[in-house]
Amino acid sequence: MISGLDVRQGMPRQAGKNGRMARDTPHLPAQIEQILVVAPTDALRASLRFLLEEESYRVSAAASIEEASALPGGFACAVIDHHALKAMRPADIDELMRNRWPVVLLANGTPGVELPVSFRVVTKPLLGAALSQAVREAVSRRSS
């Protein structure tokens, strides 16, 4: 839950075994991809992890870009909260992310700086469908 909203909002549900409701997942990834989440707050990292794991991704999480840069590569995509980038210059961000993975940037509005071409921006507050779509597009772009 983010700000009282179910991050899975808008995803179709259907009756499962024992009459319980089960989430319909027609767009699961063909292979399980590893996604990096970078967010400075525990609550946001946990919410993003939950949403992406519900989409059948494996998730590694970090509180900062420095912590994330120490992780081994191999991510299909990174989901980064804009607060994690505040202390960095655009050139430093570009150099850090160059040739590593596409990025979905979570922002409160339109970023005031020019971002690398590999960045997609999703405006907060997020709804699950917008983030899910941006991640799927980033992963598929990297795969092609």
DRENDO-1510 file (C-alpha; in Angstrom, 1 decimal, always signed):
<recs>
REC; n; res; u; v; w
REC; 1; MET; +0.0; +0.0; +0.0 .
REC; 2; ILE; +1.2; +3.5; -0.9 .
REC; 3; SER; -0.6; +6.4; +0.6 .
REC; 4; GLY; -3.7; +4.2; +1.2 .
REC; 5; LEU; -3.8; +3.0; -2.4 .
REC; 6; ASP; -3.5; -0.6; -3.3 .
REC; 7; VAL; -0.5; -0.6; -5.7 .
REC; 8; ARG; -2.1; -3.4; -7.5 .
REC; 9; GLN; -5.1; -1.2; -8.3 .
REC; 10; GLY; -6.5; -1.7; -11.7 .
REC; 11; MET; -5.2; -5.2; -12.1 .
REC; 12; PRO; -8.0; -7.7; -13.0 .
REC; 13; ARG; -8.9; -10.2; -10.3 .
REC; 14; GLN; -10.7; -13.5; -10.7 .
REC; 15; ALA; -12.0; -16.2; -8.4 .
REC; 16; GLY; -9.3; -18.7; -7.4 .
REC; 17; LYS; -9.5; -22.0; -5.5 .
REC; 18; ASN; -11.6; -22.1; -2.4 .
REC; 19; GLY; -13.6; -19.0; -3.6 .
REC; 20; ARG; -10.7; -16.7; -2.8 .
REC; 21; MET; -9.9; -13.8; -5.2 .
REC; 22; ALA; -6.7; -14.3; -7.2 .
REC; 23; ARG; -4.9; -11.8; -9.3 .
REC; 24; ASP; -4.9; -12.5; -13.0 .
REC; 25; THR; -1.4; -12.2; -14.4 .
REC; 26; PRO; -1.6; -12.4; -18.1 .
REC; 27; HIS; +1.6; -10.5; -18.7 .
REC; 28; LEU; +4.2; -12.3; -16.6 .
REC; 29; PRO; +7.8; -12.0; -17.9 .
REC; 30; ALA; +8.9; -14.9; -20.1 .
REC; 31; GLN; +11.9; -15.3; -17.8 .
REC; 32; ILE; +12.4; -14.0; -14.3 .
REC; 33; GLU; +14.3; -10.8; -14.5 .
REC; 34; GLN; +16.3; -9.2; -11.7 .
REC; 35; ILE; +15.3; -5.6; -11.0 .
REC; 36; LEU; +17.2; -3.1; -8.8 .
REC; 37; VAL; +15.2; -0.8; -6.6 .
REC; 38; VAL; +17.0; +2.3; -5.1 .
REC; 39; ALA; +15.0; +4.4; -2.6 .
REC; 40; PRO; +16.2; +6.1; +0.5 .
REC; 41; THR; +13.2; +5.2; +2.7 .
REC; 42; ASP; +12.4; +1.7; +4.0 .
REC; 43; ALA; +8.7; +2.0; +3.4 .
REC; 44; LEU; +9.1; +3.0; -0.3 .
REC; 45; ARG; +11.7; +0.3; -0.9 .
REC; 46; ALA; +9.3; -2.3; +0.7 .
REC; 47; SER; +6.3; -1.1; -1.4 .
REC; 48; LEU; +8.3; -1.2; -4.6 .
REC; 49; ARG; +9.7; -4.6; -3.8 .
REC; 50; PHE; +6.2; -5.9; -3.1 .
REC; 51; LEU; +4.8; -4.5; -6.4 .
REC; 52; LEU; +7.6; -5.8; -8.5 .
REC; 53; GLU; +7.6; -9.2; -6.9 .
REC; 54; GLU; +3.9; -9.4; -7.5 .
REC; 55; GLU; +4.8; -9.0; -11.2 .
REC; 56; SER; +7.2; -12.0; -10.9 .
REC; 57; TYR; +10.4; -10.1; -10.9 .
REC; 58; ARG; +13.3; -10.8; -8.5 .
REC; 59; VAL; +14.2; -7.6; -6.6 .
REC; 60; SER; +17.4; -6.3; -5.1 .
REC; 61; ALA; +17.1; -3.1; -3.1 .
REC; 62; ALA; +19.5; -0.4; -2.0 .
REC; 63; ALA; +19.0; +2.8; +0.0 .
REC; 64; SER; +21.4; +4.9; -2.1 .
REC; 65; ILE; +23.2; +5.0; -5.5 .
REC; 66; GLU; +26.5; +4.3; -3.7 .
REC; 67; GLU; +25.1; +1.2; -2.2 .
REC; 68; ALA; +23.6; +0.1; -5.5 .
REC; 69; SER; +26.8; +0.7; -7.4 .
REC; 70; ALA; +28.5; -1.9; -5.1 .
REC; 71; LEU; +26.1; -4.6; -6.2 .
REC; 72; PRO; +27.0; -7.0; -9.0 .
REC; 73; GLY; +25.5; -6.1; -12.4 .
REC; 74; GLY; +23.1; -8.2; -14.3 .
REC; 75; PHE; +19.9; -6.1; -13.6 .
REC; 76; ALA; +17.4; -5.9; -16.4 .
REC; 77; CYS; +16.2; -2.5; -15.1 .
REC; 78; ALA; +16.6; -0.2; -12.1 .
REC; 79; VAL; +13.7; +1.6; -10.4 .
REC; 80; ILE; +15.2; +4.7; -8.7 .
REC; 81; ASP; +13.4; +7.3; -6.5 .
REC; 82; HIS; +14.5; +10.8; -7.4 .
REC; 83; HIS; +15.5; +11.5; -3.8 .
REC; 84; ALA; +18.4; +9.0; -4.3 .
REC; 85; LEU; +19.8; +11.2; -7.0 .
REC; 86; LYS; +19.6; +14.6; -5.4 .
REC; 87; ALA; +23.2; +14.9; -4.4 .
REC; 88; MET; +24.5; +13.9; -7.9 .
REC; 89; ARG; +25.2; +15.9; -11.0 .
REC; 90; PRO; +23.6; +14.8; -14.2 .
REC; 91; ALA; +27.0; +13.9; -15.7 .
REC; 92; ASP; +27.8; +11.7; -12.7 .
REC; 93; ILE; +24.4; +10.0; -13.0 .
REC; 94; ASP; +25.0; +9.4; -16.7 .
REC; 95; GLU; +28.5; +8.0; -16.0 .
REC; 96; LEU; +27.3; +5.7; -13.2 .
REC; 97; MET; +24.4; +4.3; -15.2 .
REC; 98; ARG; +26.1; +4.1; -18.7 .
REC; 99; ASN; +25.8; +0.7; -20.2 .
REC; 100; ARG; +24.6; -0.8; -17.0 .
REC; 101; TRP; +20.7; -1.0; -17.2 .
REC; 102; PRO; +17.7; +1.1; -18.2 .
REC; 103; VAL; +16.3; +3.2; -15.4 .
REC; 104; VAL; +12.7; +4.0; -14.4 .
REC; 105; LEU; +12.9; +7.2; -12.4 .
REC; 106; LEU; +10.2; +7.9; -9.8 .
REC; 107; ALA; +9.7; +11.7; -9.6 .
REC; 108; ASN; +7.3; +14.1; -8.0 .
REC; 109; GLY; +7.1; +16.0; -11.4 .
REC; 110; THR; +9.1; +16.6; -14.5 .
REC; 111; PRO; +12.8; +16.5; -13.6 .
REC; 112; GLY; +14.5; +19.9; -13.9 .
REC; 113; VAL; +17.6; +18.4; -15.4 .
REC; 114; GLU; +18.4; +16.6; -18.7 .
REC; 115; LEU; +18.4; +12.8; -18.0 .
REC; 116; PRO; +20.2; +10.1; -19.9 .
REC; 117; VAL; +18.2; +8.6; -22.7 .
REC; 118; SER; +18.0; +5.3; -20.8 .
REC; 119; PHE; +15.8; +6.9; -18.2 .
REC; 120; ARG; +11.9; +6.6; -18.2 .
REC; 121; VAL; +10.1; +8.9; -15.7 .
REC; 122; VAL; +7.0; +7.8; -13.7 .
REC; 123; THR; +5.3; +10.5; -11.8 .
REC; 124; LYS; +4.5; +10.0; -8.1 .
REC; 125; PRO; +2.2; +9.2; -6.5 .
REC; 126; LEU; +2.5; +6.0; -8.4 .
REC; 127; LEU; -0.2; +3.6; -9.3 .
REC; 128; GLY; +0.9; +0.1; -9.9 .
REC; 129; ALA; -0.1; +0.0; -13.5 .
REC; 130; ALA; +2.1; +3.0; -14.5 .
REC; 131; LEU; +5.2; +1.5; -12.8 .
REC; 132; SER; +4.6; -2.0; -14.1 .
REC; 133; GLN; +4.2; -0.8; -17.6 .
REC; 134; ALA; +7.4; +1.4; -17.4 .
REC; 135; VAL; +9.4; -1.6; -16.1 .
REC; 136; ARG; +8.1; -4.0; -18.7 .
REC; 137; GLU; +9.0; -1.5; -21.5 .
REC; 138; ALA; +12.5; -0.9; -20.0 .
REC; 139; VAL; +13.1; -4.6; -19.7 .
REC; 140; SER; +11.8; -5.4; -23.2 .
REC; 141; ARG; +13.9; -2.6; -24.6 .
REC; 142; ARG; +17.0; -3.9; -23.0 .
REC; 143; SER; +16.2; -7.5; -24.2 .
REC; 144; SER; +15.8; -6.4; -27.8 .
</recs>
